[in-house]
Amino acid sequence: MDRFGLCRALVAAGVPAASYEIADCPGGHRAADRYFLEGHDGDWAVGVHERGTHEVFERFADEDEACRWIYDRLIAESSAPAPASEAPADPGCDSETLQRQADEELEQALAELRRRAREEPQEEPDEQPDEGP
């Protein structure tokens, strides 16, 4: 998959264009917090723009791998069920309110992703400490 195929796949899956930024991918308003995919000289980076910062989560030498990484994250987040305690959005809400709600939901999802990344166990060295005599 290349970035153009990724754009088509995200649109077909109904992922809001405001939740990602991909070079040459059409889109209007971008959320303040969003995923990004960018490539420079065969190096592909994926991560998030959040609160004015640019955080790279992964780097790939292959565009297909980078596209699949970001696709998986966006699809997983867009298909996650809302907690039962939350009421559905009021259909009478104006677009500004809906956009603010979407931005807040994206911010929460990104915070959760960062929390999970920090909690993943780090690989331990193969060496065992000497216990002595």
TITORDREN-257975 format. One line per 4 residues: number of its first residue (from 1); their letters; for each residue x, y, z of N, C-alpha, C, O, CB. Coordinates in Angstrom, 3 decimals. Atoms other than C-alpha are relative to their C-alpha. Glycine has a CB too. Layout:
NUM) A) X:Y:Z:X:Y:Z:X:Y:Z:X:Y:Z:X:Y:Z | ...
***
This chain:
1) MDRF) 0.858:-1.165:0.000:0.000:0.000:0.000:0.906:1.230:0.000:1.913:1.270:0.706:-0.977:-0.003:1.230 | -0.711:-1.268:-0.055:1.254:3.485:-0.732:-0.918:1.028:0.657:-2.051:0.708:1.017:0.447:0.465:-1.428 | 0.795:-1.000:-0.726:0.025:6.752:0.810:-1.292:0.351:-0.712:-2.265:0.739:-0.065:0.812:1.255:0.206 | 1.222:-0.294:0.745:-2.520:7.269:-1.968:-1.049:-1.095:0.248:-2.232:-0.805:0.429:0.307:0.127:-1.516
5) GLCR) 0.891:1.113:-0.333:-4.010:3.812:-1.384:-0.478:0.087:1.439:-1.622:-0.249:1.745:0.702:-1.334:-0.235 | 0.371:-0.192:-1.401:-3.963:4.551:2.351:-1.117:1.030:0.113:-2.087:0.817:0.840:1.220:0.439:0.833 | 1.043:-1.041:-0.036:-5.992:7.726:1.792:-1.339:-0.560:-0.449:-2.365:-0.333:0.192:0.393:1.197:-0.889 | 1.251:0.587:0.513:-8.564:5.849:-0.271:-0.587:-0.985:1.005:-1.799:-1.002:1.219:0.245:-0.709:-1.351
9) ALVA) 0.469:0.999:-0.967:-8.775:3.049:2.316:-0.596:0.666:1.244:-1.604:0.201:1.775:1.156:-0.930:0.405 | 0.516:-0.697:-1.178:-9.268:5.494:5.199:-1.339:0.662:-0.288:-2.242:0.643:0.548:1.003:1.044:0.480 | 1.282:-0.613:0.394:-12.012:7.353:3.329:-1.072:-1.081:-0.083:-2.181:-0.903:0.421:0.131:0.749:-1.370 | 0.963:1.094:0.148:-13.713:4.053:2.458:-0.434:-0.564:1.357:-1.568:-1.013:1.519:0.601:-1.117:-0.859
13) AGVP) 0.316:0.519:-1.337:-13.542:3.000:6.128:-0.732:1.023:0.866:-1.159:0.714:1.978:1.275:-0.438:0.702 | 0.722:-1.027:-0.744:-15.138:6.264:7.223:0.803:0.669:1.103:0.224:1.259:2.016:-1.215:-0.592:0.588 | -0.843:-0.658:-0.999:-12.163:7.509:9.257:0.006:1.500:-0.308:0.306:1.887:-1.438:1.467:-0.592:-0.001 | 0.050:-1.442:0.249:-12.530:11.302:9.672:1.356:0.535:-0.466:2.383:0.256:0.153:-0.447:0.741:1.266
17) AASY) -1.240:-0.557:0.544:-9.934:13.158:7.575:0.689:0.920:0.992:1.899:1.123:0.895:-0.282:0.754:-1.285 | -0.600:-0.893:-0.993:-9.370:15.525:10.498:0.938:-0.743:0.945:1.756:-0.114:1.616:-1.089:0.697:0.801 | -0.790:0.757:-0.966:-7.745:12.691:12.474:1.350:-0.468:-0.534:2.086:-1.159:0.171:-0.781:-1.182:0.458 | -1.302:0.378:0.547:-4.758:12.213:10.153:0.495:1.045:-0.980:-0.275:1.835:-1.527:-0.076:-1.367:-0.682
21) EIAD) -0.660:-0.886:0.959:-2.292:14.124:8.009:0.975:-0.847:-0.804:1.942:-1.395:-0.275:0.737:1.197:0.719 | -0.823:0.805:0.891:-0.776:12.383:5.030:0.305:0.856:-1.223:-0.604:1.432:-1.820:-0.715:-1.348:-0.400 | -0.400:-0.817:1.150:1.188:14.143:2.288:-0.794:-0.402:-1.238:-0.948:-1.587:-1.533:1.514:-0.138:-0.269 | 0.762:0.178:1.245:-0.862:14.555:-0.905:-1.366:-0.643:0.211:-2.004:-1.053:-0.759:0.795:-0.840:-0.965
25) CPGG) 1.308:0.566:-0.287:-3.996:13.248:0.826:-0.962:1.163:0.231:-0.721:1.997:1.104:0.049:-0.965:1.242 | 0.906:-1.135:-0.167:-6.941:15.611:0.459:-0.656:-0.010:1.369:-0.885:-1.063:1.964:-1.067:-0.010:-1.084 | 0.664:-0.126:-1.292:-8.549:16.893:3.590:-0.195:1.467:0.305:0.560:2.322:-0.160:0.810:-0.693:1.122 | 0.278:-1.373:-0.386:-10.014:20.006:5.045:0.633:0.304:1.334:1.854:0.242:1.483:-1.499:0.257:0.055
29) HRAA) -0.447:-0.343:-1.349:-9.761:20.980:8.694:0.746:-1.184:0.618:0.275:-2.320:0.570:-1.204:0.409:0.889 | -0.754:1.028:-0.726:-7.117:19.043:10.607:-0.184:0.248:1.491:-0.110:1.387:1.951:1.525:0.016:-0.392 | 0.123:-0.122:-1.449:-7.660:18.364:14.284:1.348:0.429:0.572:2.396:0.137:-0.003:-0.478:-1.343:0.640 | -1.243:-0.420:-0.647:-5.104:19.899:16.624:0.848:-1.227:0.352:2.075:-1.183:0.264:-0.302:0.836:1.273
33) DRYF) -0.682:1.250:-0.324:-4.226:16.342:17.694:-0.356:-1.006:-1.080:-1.527:-1.337:-1.268:-0.397:-0.529:1.429 | 0.262:0.898:1.116:-3.825:13.950:14.782:1.225:-0.869:-0.279:2.351:-0.517:0.071:-0.392:0.798:-1.258 | -1.083:0.852:0.473:-1.765:11.094:13.395:0.608:0.618:-1.250:-0.045:1.386:-1.957:-0.504:-1.441:-0.285 | -0.619:-0.447:1.241:0.720:11.816:10.638:0.821:-1.126:-0.609:1.263:-2.051:0.073:0.881:1.236:0.245
37) LEGH) -0.891:0.875:0.758:2.616:9.929:7.971:0.806:0.924:-0.888:0.242:1.711:-1.648:-0.791:-1.100:-0.841 | -0.843:-0.831:0.854:5.570:11.593:6.319:1.197:-0.806:-0.474:1.700:-1.676:0.236:0.462:1.271:0.747 | -1.133:0.702:0.566:8.343:10.388:4.076:1.050:0.958:-0.503:0.736:1.988:-1.100:-0.446:-0.902:-1.112 | -1.135:-0.789:0.462:11.795:11.787:3.359:1.100:-0.958:-0.432:1.624:-1.713:0.387:0.508:0.977:1.111
41) DGDW) -1.112:0.804:0.519:14.353:10.050:1.141:-0.091:-1.470:0.395:0.902:-2.060:0.820:1.311:0.566:0.486 | 0.170:1.419:-0.289:12.908:6.567:1.687:-0.174:-0.339:1.464:-0.309:-1.512:1.813:1.150:-0.739:-0.517 | 0.229:0.213:-1.429:12.506:7.023:5.449:-1.412:0.477:0.304:-1.740:1.639:0.064:1.069:0.756:0.888 | 1.396:-0.316:-0.286:8.864:6.934:6.561:-0.202:0.054:1.505:0.166:-0.871:2.229:-0.951:-1.040:-0.644
45) AVGV) 0.255:-0.188:-1.427:7.817:8.270:9.950:-1.501:0.094:0.243:-2.230:0.708:-0.536:0.718:1.268:0.529 | 1.399:-0.087:-0.419:4.462:7.833:11.706:-0.010:0.411:1.462:0.862:0.029:2.241:-0.764:-1.362:-0.219 | 0.105:-0.454:-1.378:3.342:9.484:14.897:-1.201:0.905:0.156:-2.191:0.772:-0.562:1.275:0.723:0.435 | 1.104:-0.922:-0.256:1.130:12.233:16.253:0.497:1.434:0.105:1.618:1.713:0.530:-0.739:-0.393:1.278
49) HERG) -0.123:-1.416:-0.324:0.861:15.971:16.274:-0.929:0.160:1.191:-2.112:-0.168:1.108:-0.379:0.979:-1.238 | 0.845:-0.150:-1.176:-0.386:16.780:19.737:0.455:1.215:0.792:1.623:1.351:1.155:0.037:-1.272:0.878 | -0.262:-1.198:-0.797:-0.633:20.069:21.580:1.247:0.730:-0.471:2.070:1.157:0.337:0.144:-0.366:1.465 | -1.117:-0.740:0.569:1.861:21.678:19.249:1.302:-0.766:-0.099:2.307:-0.210:-0.542:0.226:1.203:0.790
53) THEV) -1.226:0.792:0.115:4.399:18.857:19.437:-0.147:-1.013:-1.125:-1.254:-1.361:-1.533:0.323:-0.715:1.334 | -0.088:0.944:1.111:5.460:16.446:16.722:0.745:-1.214:0.543:1.969:-1.179:0.672:0.730:0.630:-1.273 | -0.620:1.171:-0.618:6.094:12.975:18.206:-0.016:-1.183:-0.962:-1.080:-1.656:-1.361:-0.721:-0.367:1.310 | -0.133:1.162:0.874:7.392:10.162:16.006:-0.082:-1.261:0.856:0.662:-1.416:1.825:1.342:0.046:-0.806
57) FERF) 0.136:1.275:-0.710:6.247:6.715:17.198:0.868:-1.084:-0.630:1.507:-1.867:0.073:-1.463:-0.447:0.015 | -0.740:1.049:0.717:7.871:4.543:14.527:0.613:0.580:-1.261:0.121:1.568:-1.806:-0.925:-1.198:-0.350 | -0.624:-0.338:1.288:10.193:4.838:11.516:0.094:-1.291:-0.814:0.360:-2.367:-0.279:1.432:0.665:0.196 | -0.029:1.153:0.896:10.093:2.532:8.514:0.825:0.332:-1.240:0.867:1.480:-1.683:-1.437:-0.426:-0.398
61) ADED) -0.717:-0.167:1.260:12.283:2.023:5.466:-0.928:-0.286:-1.175:-0.572:-0.045:-2.329:1.234:-0.923:-0.052 | 0.940:0.416:1.024:9.223:0.805:3.566:-1.326:0.758:0.150:-1.918:0.770:1.229:-0.232:-1.519:0.073 | 1.247:-0.765:-0.034:6.190:2.954:2.673:-1.187:-0.892:0.334:-2.076:-0.477:1.077:-0.233:0.698:-1.339 | 1.103:0.920:-0.263:3.868:-0.062:2.741:-0.130:-0.284:1.497:-1.238:-0.242:2.033:0.203:-1.311:-0.772
65) EACR) 0.046:0.289:-1.435:4.789:-0.919:6.351:-0.498:1.206:0.785:-1.303:1.058:1.704:1.384:-0.421:0.507 | 0.426:-1.218:-0.691:4.335:2.692:7.473:-1.495:0.230:-0.204:-2.208:0.583:0.736:0.803:1.221:-0.502 | 1.425:-0.186:0.292:0.946:2.909:5.753:-0.852:-0.998:0.773:-1.902:-0.635:1.303:-0.264:-0.142:-1.505 | 0.757:1.018:-0.734:-0.230:-0.341:7.329:-0.021:0.298:1.506:-1.028:0.055:2.171:0.603:-1.396:-0.252
69) WIYD) -0.059:-0.343:-1.419:0.903:0.819:10.785:-1.043:1.067:0.322:-1.834:0.911:1.252:1.416:0.491:0.386 | 0.930:-1.096:-0.287:-1.065:4.056:10.625:-1.443:-0.415:-0.296:-2.357:-0.010:0.421:0.371:1.250:-0.823 | 1.342:0.491:0.305:-4.065:2.349:8.980:-0.555:-0.815:1.174:-1.691:-0.611:1.604:0.018:-0.855:-1.286 | 0.446:0.837:-1.123:-4.250:-0.222:11.782:-0.387:0.843:1.200:-1.403:0.569:1.840:1.093:-0.989:0.396
73) RLIA) 0.308:-0.856:-1.160:-4.157:2.498:14.461:-1.290:0.774:-0.217:-2.140:0.826:0.672:1.153:0.978:0.272 | 1.181:-0.818:0.267:-6.780:4.686:12.816:-1.269:-0.845:-0.063:-2.315:-0.424:0.431:0.178:0.768:-1.305 | 1.169:0.883:0.085:-9.141:1.788:12.075:-0.371:-0.498:1.396:-1.549:-0.527:1.751:0.280:-1.201:-0.952 | 0.279:0.485:-1.355:-8.797:0.414:15.615:-0.679:1.086:0.828:-1.621:0.801:1.569:1.302:-0.462:0.692
77) ESSA) 0.586:-1.085:-0.781:-9.601:3.811:17.109:-1.376:0.400:-0.513:-2.258:0.733:0.278:0.917:1.201:-0.013 | 1.295:-0.430:0.534:-12.465:4.612:14.751:-1.076:-1.049:0.211:-2.264:-0.728:0.190:0.120:0.317:-1.478 | 0.995:1.046:-0.200:-14.132:1.244:15.368:-0.190:-0.357:1.465:-1.016:-1.209:1.794:0.390:-1.228:-0.769 | 0.144:0.298:-1.426:-13.702:1.237:19.151:-1.376:0.451:0.471:-1.783:1.583:0.210:1.119:0.691:0.832
81) PAPA) 1.338:-0.390:-0.482:-17.128:1.204:20.793:0.092:1.057:1.085:1.025:1.059:1.888:-0.760:-1.222:0.533 | 0.056:-1.028:-1.039:-18.048:4.171:22.934:-0.430:-0.661:1.303:-1.227:-1.600:1.291:-0.980:1.160:-0.393 | 0.435:0.558:-1.285:-18.390:3.435:26.643:-1.513:0.143:0.155:-2.097:1.132:-0.287:0.728:0.698:1.173 | 1.457:0.014:-0.126:-21.984:2.580:27.549:-0.525:1.189:0.788:-1.679:1.580:0.612:-0.449:-1.281:0.659
85) SEAP) 0.455:-1.122:-0.816:-22.141:5.476:30.020:-0.116:1.294:-0.795:-0.762:2.241:-0.345:0.939:0.204:1.160 | 0.071:-1.216:0.794:-21.702:8.035:27.241:-1.270:0.007:-0.837:-1.623:-0.996:-1.457:1.237:0.134:-0.899 | 1.187:-0.147:0.833:-24.827:9.304:25.559:0.441:0.305:-1.423:1.465:0.961:-1.612:-0.939:1.118:0.545 | -0.367:-0.318:1.370:-24.759:9.470:21.756:-0.084:1.508:-0.237:-0.801:2.223:0.464:-0.905:-0.753:-0.989
89) ADPG) -0.008:-1.425:0.319:-24.090:12.869:20.200:-1.402:0.464:-0.379:-2.143:-0.255:-1.049:0.992:0.296:-1.143 | 1.291:-0.604:0.315:-27.132:15.114:19.928:-0.021:0.349:-1.486:0.822:1.122:-1.938:-0.263:1.270:0.879 | 0.012:-0.279:1.432:-28.117:15.186:16.228:-0.233:1.477:-0.303:0.007:1.913:-1.429:-1.062:-0.833:-0.678 | 0.225:-1.424:0.220:-29.033:18.857:16.672:1.236:0.847:0.255:1.174:2.069:0.121:-1.115:0.475:0.874
93) CDSE) -1.226:-0.752:-0.272:-25.436:19.835:17.567:0.508:0.659:-1.268:0.369:0.115:-2.363:1.082:-0.917:0.591 | -0.592:-0.665:1.158:-23.749:22.331:15.298:1.365:-0.618:-0.310:1.904:-1.377:0.496:0.134:1.526:0.252 | -1.249:0.626:0.434:-20.588:21.410:13.402:1.169:0.363:0.900:2.088:-0.440:1.060:0.313:0.399:-1.423 | -1.080:-0.395:-0.901:-18.350:23.353:15.793:0.018:-0.890:1.246:1.083:-1.308:1.701:-0.151:1.480:0.402
97) TLQR) 0.102:0.871:-1.174:-19.605:21.309:18.752:0.444:-1.418:-0.356:1.175:-2.052:0.405:-1.450:-0.011:0.548 | -0.392:1.346:0.436:-19.205:18.058:16.823:1.507:-0.092:-0.199:2.119:-1.092:0.173:-0.725:-0.378:-1.301 | -1.449:0.016:0.220:-15.642:18.992:15.818:0.735:0.010:1.335:1.729:-0.698:1.497:0.436:1.206:-0.862 | -0.622:-0.050:-1.315:-14.760:19.846:19.422:-0.090:-1.372:0.669:0.876:-1.821:1.288:-0.669:1.082:0.880
101) QADE) 0.153:1.342:-0.571:-16.154:16.462:20.545:0.965:-0.975:-0.665:1.590:-1.795:0.008:-1.454:-0.496:-0.158 | -0.916:0.892:0.724:-14.155:14.685:17.843:1.446:0.250:0.428:2.208:-0.698:0.616:-0.144:0.196:-1.529 | -1.352:-0.334:-0.444:-10.977:16.533:18.870:0.272:-0.562:1.394:1.355:-1.085:1.653:0.205:1.521:-0.005 | -0.162:0.521:-1.358:-11.521:15.556:22.515:0.138:-1.521:-0.009:0.963:-2.075:0.718:-1.190:0.415:0.878
105) ELEQ) -0.079:1.458:0.082:-12.109:11.900:21.602:1.348:-0.443:-0.560:1.926:-1.422:-0.089:-1.137:-0.550:-0.867 | -1.296:0.330:0.565:-8.963:11.847:19.471:1.091:0.208:1.044:1.994:-0.620:1.166:0.280:0.847:-1.251 | -0.989:-0.269:-1.043:-6.955:13.405:22.303:0.012:-1.120:1.033:1.082:-1.554:1.460:-0.286:1.346:0.680 | 0.073:1.092:-0.964:-8.187:10.724:24.704:0.595:-1.279:-0.573:1.310:-2.001:0.122:-1.446:-0.238:0.424
109) ALAE) -0.524:1.221:0.626:-7.361:7.945:22.245:1.519:0.058:-0.119:2.199:-0.941:0.115:-0.629:-0.207:-1.390 | -1.453:-0.139:0.114:-3.856:9.302:21.651:0.669:-0.126:1.367:1.737:-0.727:1.482:0.360:1.348:-0.644 | -0.543:0.122:-1.348:-3.256:9.609:25.388:0.028:-1.470:0.426:0.992:-1.923:1.043:-0.832:0.837:0.999 | 0.061:1.424:-0.324:-4.334:5.985:25.811:1.081:-0.772:-0.748:1.709:-1.663:-0.177:-1.387:-0.568:-0.337
113) LRRR) -1.035:0.659:0.793:-1.992:4.887:22.997:1.379:0.257:0.604:2.192:-0.664:0.691:-0.044:0.489:-1.460 | -1.282:-0.310:-0.621:0.941:6.679:24.635:0.149:-0.734:1.331:1.232:-1.221:1.654:0.142:1.515:0.208 | -0.047:0.711:-1.274:0.047:5.153:28.016:0.347:-1.462:-0.225:1.183:-2.022:0.485:-1.340:0.122:0.741 | -0.272:1.412:0.297:0.027:1.659:26.508:1.439:-0.191:-0.447:2.087:-1.164:-0.061:-0.959:-0.520:-1.080
117) AREE) -1.377:0.106:0.493:3.347:2.288:24.752:0.992:0.077:1.162:2.006:-0.620:1.157:0.295:1.115:-1.030 | -0.884:-0.113:-1.160:4.935:3.318:28.063:-0.071:-1.241:0.872:0.911:-1.580:1.533:-0.356:1.232:0.823 | 0.184:1.160:-0.861:3.548:0.232:29.817:0.511:-1.291:-0.616:0.633:-2.295:0.085:-1.446:-0.151:0.340 | -0.491:1.226:0.628:4.853:-2.285:27.275:1.320:-0.378:0.646:2.180:0.480:0.846:0.164:0.176:-1.541
121) PQEE) -1.245:0.412:-0.663:7.588:-4.346:28.913:1.194:0.201:-0.921:1.135:-0.092:-2.115:-0.081:-1.473:0.441 | -1.241:-0.188:0.739:11.086:-3.461:27.821:0.744:-1.328:-0.038:0.666:-2.116:0.905:0.878:1.117:0.643 | -0.763:1.241:0.102:13.313:-6.277:26.593:1.137:0.027:1.001:1.860:1.016:1.118:0.542:-0.207:-1.433 | -1.046:0.119:-0.997:15.644:-7.477:29.315:1.226:-0.617:-0.650:1.093:-1.435:-1.560:-0.472:-0.843:1.209
125) PDEQ) -1.209:0.648:0.526:19.268:-8.367:28.586:0.003:-1.478:0.366:-0.596:-1.890:1.359:1.278:0.690:0.543 | -0.057:1.448:-0.210:20.016:-12.083:28.336:0.887:-0.389:1.171:0.846:-1.535:1.617:0.494:-0.682:-1.250 | -0.936:0.326:-1.066:22.636:-11.871:31.079:-0.729:-0.187:1.320:-1.678:0.534:1.629:1.060:1.089:0.133 | 0.534:0.254:-1.331:21.827:-13.287:34.501:1.025:0.519:1.012:2.224:0.315:0.824:-0.305:-1.533:0.217
129) PDEG) -0.968:-0.499:-0.988:23.376:-11.611:37.557:0.679:-1.165:0.720:0.085:-2.221:0.942:-0.697:0.928:1.026 | -0.729:1.008:-0.761:26.054:-13.554:39.395:-0.546:-0.006:1.418:-0.682:1.040:2.052:1.539:0.275:-0.011 | 0.559:0.104:-1.326:24.635:-14.874:42.631:1.105:-0.240:1.034:0.863:-0.123:2.235:-1.038:-1.120:0.049 | -1.119:0.200:-0.938:28.030:-15.638:44.160:-0.052:-1.351:0.683:-0.991:-2.119:0.476:0.003:1.090:1.052
133) P) -0.054:1.329:-0.667:29.074:-18.625:46.353:-0.940:-0.119:1.154:-0.998:-1.167:1.797:1.387:-0.287:0.487
***
